[in-house]
Amino acid sequence: LLVVASIIHKPSVNRTLSLSTMLSTRFLSRTTTARFTLARYASTLVVSEPLLEGGIVSPATQSTVTAAQQVSSGDDISLLIVSEQAPTQVPEGVSKIYHVACGDLLSETVAEAIKEVASASSFEYIVAPASKFGSTVVPRAAAMLSLSPVTDVIEIVSGDTFIRPMYAGNALAKVKATDATKFLSVRPTSFEKAPLQDVTMDVEATTVTPFTKSKWISEQVSKSDRPDLGSANIVISGGRGLKSGDNFVLLEQLADKLQAAVGASRAAVDAGMVPNDMQVGQTGKVVAPDLYIAVGISGAIQHLSGMKDSKTIVAINTDAEAPIFSVADYGLQADLFEAVPELTEKV
Amino acid sequence: HCSKYKVLIHIIKYTPYQLIMKILVGVKRVVDYAVKVRVQNNTVDLNNIKMSLNPFCEIAVEEAVRLKEQKVADEVVAVSIGPKQCSETLRTALAMGADRAIHISTDLRTDYMELQPYAIAQIFQKVVEQEQSDLVLLGKQGIDSDCGQTGPMLAGLLGWPQVTFAANIETDGKSMTVERETDDGTETIQIPALPAVITCDLRLNEPRYATLPNIMKAKKKKVDTLVAEDMGIDLTPRNEVLEVFEPPPRKEGIMVDDVDSLLDKLRNEAGVIE
């Protein structure tokens, strides 16, 4: 059986299957059901973001499952969900769910859940979204598992080789992970969202040792009907040129007409015009919509890093020398206080 | 011997019961934020490039110094890992108000190419254990490696509470209430008792400029040196950087004259609007 296994699973990358993996019942049952494929068999744990209202996984989680399918054989993807409510819709491609029914919203508890589930089974890959949520739980869980994660992956080259950006995206690194279990976080904008399906697969109720040295007190979330900034098709962002938070209403009016999300540059957040979760940039959100309209934004390196993968970029600024024009497909040198209302009216 | 004993009893009797908070702050020497790096010879060329204190580490130092000024902390120790020029980075932290510094000397690159967060977190763990720190303040990410891993990794190794992306910290010296940035707003976490690891985000504070008198005072403050390679930690990167390259450049765009021509292009050329 081992000989058969090694012929079938001829890896196209430098990767050897551990003896324990080859002898595990899951692996053996795969080979005996005659899956004569050259794809690498790899069991993968995807870490879900907190569920949305109604028990639906987030768009970032959908993209993460796509990444998990790309890096592994896709045969065995489990989804770890830590939430009080039961999941109702998860991405296609997930064959099993570990549900930790826990109202505790602490990152330490989520990291503990990852550690406990990963320690109980043998996963080749653990994949999470590279959001604030992911970047808070992944390194803690990795340290607890003695793993060195590769974070912000934007491209999967092979089963152990990934591309990640550095220096505000001005340098890309091709990185080879050498840990036996590859722990990754992936940029949602780099992977298509796997479509949703109803939960029909095996849901394993899982418990976790709660973390008691911190207490979650409350959250302050601005509810909006606008699409989620990280996954919207159109984003309109404002910068220092807006001069005050009140003026952002001009962008909101345009966003309402275009069904767009509203973002901001770091300068606008720094100046207290808008909250931090609207920040687009190297140290904010990375977005890649079909259309990005930068209004009153000069285009500092750090901002470009968060939006330069957008399909079409428009810039509106009075300063013809503003660096934003170097990445814009269409640049309009104009006063935003006239151009934006005109655009809103005519769109 | 007898008089030392008397002094010790005196100290124990008369030290007011308060948390003597020792803060450890990480300060990373990175490429200055205004520099657009160039990729050459399969790496980022750092020769003759302006280096600075990582902006988020600067925010961490500022917060530590404020906690000292509020009299809830009594010592701020700044730590930097890197070549001998890290002494400049540490002097900046000392000039801002840190009490003393520790330089972990290494010639390994700290921008992910050689030394990576897993090893860095282990180095910090050793220093924290040696210093018996109560609070570790780090920047949320280094603007060179863009990893943002060291804080939560260190907290995981230590088993300590962690709060990342801190936007506001309130403390009475014993417990801490931290407001942190999340993907869709903010949330508030309480840490009933230290020790803890907190990583600092943009809105936490606005760092002070070091005044000239403080820069001069900083020259007299103590800087200890340890050698990274002698700390008994495996510094080899678990993730090998095989290649470094620049992203493909964007196709050059055009300027349009007015809103009408912009809409025309968006509707008919780019096809992103109906």
Interface residues (C-beta under 8 A of the other chain):
Chain A: E49 L105 L106 S107 E108 A111 S131 K132 F133 S135 T136 V137 V138 P139 R140 A141 A142 A143 M144 L147 S148 P149 V150 T151 D152 T161 P165 M166 Y167 A168 G169 N170 A171 L172 A173 K174 V175 K176 A177 T178 D179 F211 K213 S214 K215 W216 I217 S218 E219 Q220 V221 S222 D228 G230 I234 L258 R266 V269 D270 P275 N276 D277 Q279 Q282 T283 K285 D290 L291 I301 Q302 K308 K311 T312 I313 V314 F325 V327 A328 D329 Y330 G331 L332 Q333 A334 A339 E342 L343 K346 V347
Chain B: V31 Y33 A34 K36 V37 V39 V44 F56 D111 Y112 M113 Q116 P117 Y118 A121 K140 Q141 I143 D144 S145 D146 C147 G148 Q149 T150 G151 P152 M153 L154 A155 G156 L157 W160 P161 Q162 V163 T164 F165 A167 T177 E181 T182 D183 D184 G185 T186 E187 T188 I189 Q190 I191 P192 A193 A196 D201 L202 R203 P237 R238 N239 E240 V241 L242 E243 V244 F245 E246 P247 R250 K251 G253 I254 M255 V256 D258 V259 D260 L262 L263 K265 L266 A270 V272 I273
